[in-house]
Amino acid sequence: MTAANPWLRLSLNALRLGTEANTVVALRMMKIAGGGAGAATEAQLMVSEKIQAAIEAQSQLAVGAMTGAAAYVGPSKAVALYRRKVRANRRRLLKRGT
């Protein structure tokens, strides 16, 4: 059903992004609450990653708008980008421990 309805697919992916991001927020809070050099590094990484992801998402949205892509294509790519970034952060934070 989601293949036939791109708006439903976008909505479900945005919902998944929200739940995945909650996990990363919790992991980061534990890391930062632990203090030390690791906490400072994580805080700096968090900010720089957010800026980089926002720039990439804006670029994707601009390209979509300039090429006349369907209205859902840009947001779908932006959500997919953020989901990749969030999953990578989750893997990294779980690998290193909290």
GROMACS elastic network, one bead per residue, 0.5 to 0.9 nm:
[ bonds ]
;  ai    aj funct       b0    kb
    1     4     6  0.54036   500
    1     5     6  0.64790   500
    1     8     6  0.83978   500
    1     9     6  0.86817   500
    2     6     6  0.62758   500
    2     7     6  0.80266   500
    2     8     6  0.57542   500
    2    10     6  0.87135   500
    2    12     6  0.86884   500
    3     6     6  0.63645   500
    3     8     6  0.86024   500
    3     9     6  0.71015   500
    4     8     6  0.87228   500
    4     9     6  0.87923   500
    5     8     6  0.54330   500
    5     9     6  0.65047   500
    5    10     6  0.88271   500
    6    10     6  0.60894   500
    6    11     6  0.85661   500
    6    72     6  0.69826   500
    6    73     6  0.85806   500
    6    76     6  0.85625   500
    7    10     6  0.50005   500
    7    11     6  0.61441   500
    7    12     6  0.86299   500
    7    72     6  0.66396   500
    7    76     6  0.87647   500
    8    11     6  0.50176   500
    8    12     6  0.61612   500
    8    13     6  0.85486   500
    9    12     6  0.51751   500
    9    13     6  0.61108   500
    9    14     6  0.85376   500
    9    76     6  0.83764   500
   10    13     6  0.51426   500
   10    14     6  0.60977   500
   10    15     6  0.85913   500
   10    72     6  0.74937   500
   10    75     6  0.75804   500
   10    76     6  0.56260   500
   10    79     6  0.77388   500
   11    14     6  0.50845   500
   11    15     6  0.61996   500
   11    16     6  0.86652   500
   11    76     6  0.89656   500
   12    16     6  0.61892   500
   12    17     6  0.85550   500
   13    17     6  0.60730   500
   13    18     6  0.86013   500
   13    76     6  0.80632   500
   13    79     6  0.69037   500
   13    80     6  0.75623   500
   13    83     6  0.82208   500
   14    18     6  0.62678   500
   14    19     6  0.88302   500
   14    76     6  0.85800   500
   14    79     6  0.62434   500
   14    80     6  0.86190   500
   14    83     6  0.85475   500
   15    18     6  0.51195   500
   15    19     6  0.64763   500
   15    20     6  0.86980   500
   16    19     6  0.52039   500
   16    20     6  0.60578   500
   16    21     6  0.83963   500
   16    83     6  0.80627   500
   17    20     6  0.51153   500
   17    21     6  0.58801   500
   17    22     6  0.85418   500
   17    79     6  0.72503   500
   17    80     6  0.84676   500
   17    82     6  0.73735   500
   17    83     6  0.55211   500
   17    86     6  0.77214   500
   18    21     6  0.51220   500
   18    22     6  0.62928   500
   18    23     6  0.89650   500
   18    83     6  0.89478   500
   19    22     6  0.51817   500
   19    23     6  0.67743   500
   20    23     6  0.53333   500
   20    24     6  0.66249   500
   20    25     6  0.88499   500
   20    83     6  0.76941   500
   20    86     6  0.67915   500
   20    87     6  0.72104   500
   20    90     6  0.81292   500
   21    24     6  0.50385   500
   21    25     6  0.60898   500
   21    26     6  0.86139   500
   21    83     6  0.82090   500
   21    86     6  0.61329   500
   21    87     6  0.83512   500
   21    90     6  0.85335   500
   22    25     6  0.50789   500
   22    26     6  0.62603   500
   22    27     6  0.86708   500
   23    26     6  0.51898   500
   23    27     6  0.62263   500
   23    28     6  0.85922   500
   23    90     6  0.73365   500
   24    27     6  0.50250   500
   24    28     6  0.59906   500
   24    29     6  0.84247   500
   24    86     6  0.69129   500
   24    87     6  0.82893   500
   24    89     6  0.67897   500
   24    90     6  0.55056   500
   24    93     6  0.78261   500
   25    28     6  0.51275   500
   25    29     6  0.60330   500
   25    30     6  0.86430   500
   26    29     6  0.50860   500
   26    30     6  0.63010   500
   26    31     6  0.86663   500
   27    30     6  0.52379   500
   27    31     6  0.62625   500
   27    32     6  0.87012   500
   27    90     6  0.77214   500
   27    93     6  0.66523   500
   27    94     6  0.78336   500
   27    97     6  0.87896   500
   27    98     6  0.65203   500
   28    32     6  0.60145   500
   28    33     6  0.83162   500
   28    39     6  0.85236   500
   28    42     6  0.74089   500
   28    43     6  0.83571   500
   28    46     6  0.86666   500
   28    93     6  0.75056   500
   28    98     6  0.78201   500
   29    32     6  0.51688   500
   29    33     6  0.58472   500
   29    34     6  0.84805   500
   30    33     6  0.50705   500
   30    34     6  0.62414   500
   30    98     6  0.60754   500
   31    34     6  0.52827   500
   31    35     6  0.71843   500
   31    38     6  0.73519   500
   31    39     6  0.57986   500
   31    42     6  0.75137   500
   31    93     6  0.83590   500
   31    97     6  0.83544   500
   31    98     6  0.50808   500
   32    35     6  0.54410   500
   32    36     6  0.81094   500
   32    38     6  0.74931   500
   32    40     6  0.72119   500
   32    41     6  0.89993   500
   32    42     6  0.69671   500
   32    43     6  0.71624   500
   32    98     6  0.88402   500
   33    36     6  0.89565   500
   33    39     6  0.72327   500
   34    38     6  0.82465   500
   34    39     6  0.66982   500
   34    98     6  0.80367   500
   35    38     6  0.69190   500
   35    39     6  0.50094   500
   35    40     6  0.73977   500
   36    39     6  0.54490   500
   36    40     6  0.66717   500
   36    41     6  0.88447   500
   37    40     6  0.51799   500
   37    41     6  0.61210   500
   37    42     6  0.85294   500
   38    41     6  0.51045   500
   38    42     6  0.60442   500
   38    43     6  0.86128   500
   39    42     6  0.50559   500
   39    43     6  0.61843   500
   39    44     6  0.86869   500
   40    43     6  0.51728   500
   40    44     6  0.63128   500
   40    45     6  0.85679   500
   41    44     6  0.52082   500
   41    45     6  0.60391   500
   41    46     6  0.84822   500
   42    46     6  0.59272   500
   42    47     6  0.86756   500
   43    46     6  0.50874   500
   43    47     6  0.64627   500
   43    48     6  0.88027   500
   44    47     6  0.53716   500
   44    48     6  0.62814   500
   44    49     6  0.85578   500
   45    48     6  0.52064   500
   45    49     6  0.59049   500
   45    50     6  0.84574   500
   46    49     6  0.52989   500
   46    50     6  0.62314   500
   46    51     6  0.88027   500
   47    50     6  0.52192   500
   47    51     6  0.63731   500
   47    52     6  0.87355   500
   48    51     6  0.52140   500
   48    52     6  0.61942   500
   48    53     6  0.85880   500
   49    52     6  0.50964   500
   49    53     6  0.59891   500
   49    54     6  0.84785   500
   49    85     6  0.84106   500
   50    53     6  0.51517   500
   50    54     6  0.60915   500
   50    55     6  0.86349   500
   51    54     6  0.51791   500
   51    55     6  0.62938   500
   51    56     6  0.87427   500
   52    55     6  0.51819   500
   52    56     6  0.62709   500
   52    57     6  0.86463   500
   53    56     6  0.50764   500
   53    57     6  0.60618   500
   53    58     6  0.85368   500
   53    81     6  0.76189   500
   53    82     6  0.69794   500
   53    85     6  0.77232   500
   54    57     6  0.50698   500
   54    58     6  0.60685   500
   54    59     6  0.85118   500
   54    78     6  0.89109   500
   54    82     6  0.88158   500
   55    58     6  0.51772   500
   55    59     6  0.61903   500
   55    60     6  0.87360   500
   56    59     6  0.50844   500
   56    60     6  0.62949   500
   56    61     6  0.87014   500
   56    78     6  0.82293   500
   56    81     6  0.81075   500
   57    60     6  0.51058   500
   57    61     6  0.61727   500
   57    62     6  0.85534   500
   57    74     6  0.85202   500
   57    75     6  0.86560   500
   57    77     6  0.77231   500
   57    78     6  0.50919   500
   57    79     6  0.84253   500
   57    81     6  0.70586   500
   57    82     6  0.81052   500
   58    61     6  0.50752   500
   58    62     6  0.60385   500
   58    63     6  0.85748   500
   58    78     6  0.80229   500
   59    62     6  0.51169   500
   59    63     6  0.61821   500
   59    64     6  0.85617   500
   60    63     6  0.52191   500
   60    64     6  0.61643   500
   60    65     6  0.86365   500
   60    74     6  0.63884   500
   60    75     6  0.87305   500
   60    77     6  0.69889   500
   60    78     6  0.68966   500
   61    64     6  0.50722   500
   61    65     6  0.61544   500
   61    66     6  0.86269   500
   61    73     6  0.83721   500
   61    75     6  0.70147   500
   61    77     6  0.78963   500
   61    78     6  0.72327   500
   62    65     6  0.50739   500
   62    66     6  0.61103   500
   62    67     6  0.85657   500
   62    74     6  0.80271   500
   63    66     6  0.51183   500
   63    67     6  0.60640   500
   63    68     6  0.85243   500
   63    69     6  0.85544   500
   63    74     6  0.81561   500
   64    67     6  0.52849   500
   64    68     6  0.61660   500
   64    69     6  0.51673   500
   64    70     6  0.79084   500
   64    71     6  0.83933   500
   64    73     6  0.69594   500
   64    74     6  0.54489   500
   65    68     6  0.53141   500
   65    69     6  0.62951   500
   65    70     6  0.84956   500
   65    71     6  0.81937   500
   65    74     6  0.75015   500
   66    69     6  0.78137   500
   68    71     6  0.83535   500
   69    72     6  0.80706   500
   69    73     6  0.62512   500
   69    74     6  0.75093   500
   70    73     6  0.55192   500
   70    74     6  0.77990   500
   71    74     6  0.66914   500
   71    75     6  0.77415   500
   72    75     6  0.55723   500
   72    76     6  0.59603   500
   72    77     6  0.86327   500
   73    76     6  0.50978   500
   73    77     6  0.61624   500
   73    78     6  0.86237   500
   74    77     6  0.52200   500
   74    78     6  0.62091   500
   74    79     6  0.87011   500
   75    79     6  0.61052   500
   75    80     6  0.84797   500
   76    79     6  0.52207   500
   76    80     6  0.61245   500
   76    81     6  0.85683   500
   77    80     6  0.50042   500
   77    81     6  0.60564   500
   77    82     6  0.86579   500
   78    81     6  0.50449   500
   78    82     6  0.62898   500
   78    83     6  0.85845   500
   79    82     6  0.51639   500
   79    83     6  0.60542   500
   79    84     6  0.86353   500
   80    83     6  0.50349   500
   80    84     6  0.62321   500
   80    85     6  0.86913   500
   81    84     6  0.52641   500
   81    85     6  0.63814   500
   81    86     6  0.87057   500
   82    85     6  0.50298   500
   82    86     6  0.60151   500
   82    87     6  0.84926   500
   83    86     6  0.50544   500
   83    87     6  0.60209   500
   83    88     6  0.84807   500
   84    87     6  0.52179   500
   84    88     6  0.61512   500
   84    89     6  0.86510   500
   85    88     6  0.51339   500
   85    89     6  0.62495   500
   85    90     6  0.86616   500
   86    89     6  0.50810   500
   86    90     6  0.61492   500
   86    91     6  0.86796   500
   87    91     6  0.62016   500
   87    92     6  0.85488   500
   88    91     6  0.51931   500
   88    92     6  0.61356   500
   88    93     6  0.85833   500
   89    92     6  0.50078   500
   89    93     6  0.59780   500
   89    94     6  0.84291   500
   90    93     6  0.52178   500
   90    94     6  0.60491   500
   90    95     6  0.84061   500
   91    94     6  0.52524   500
   91    95     6  0.59556   500
   91    96     6  0.86474   500
   92    95     6  0.51475   500
   92    96     6  0.62861   500
   92    97     6  0.84098   500
   93    96     6  0.54196   500
   93    97     6  0.59162   500
   93    98     6  0.66436   500
   94    98     6  0.69219   500
   95    98     6  0.86986   500
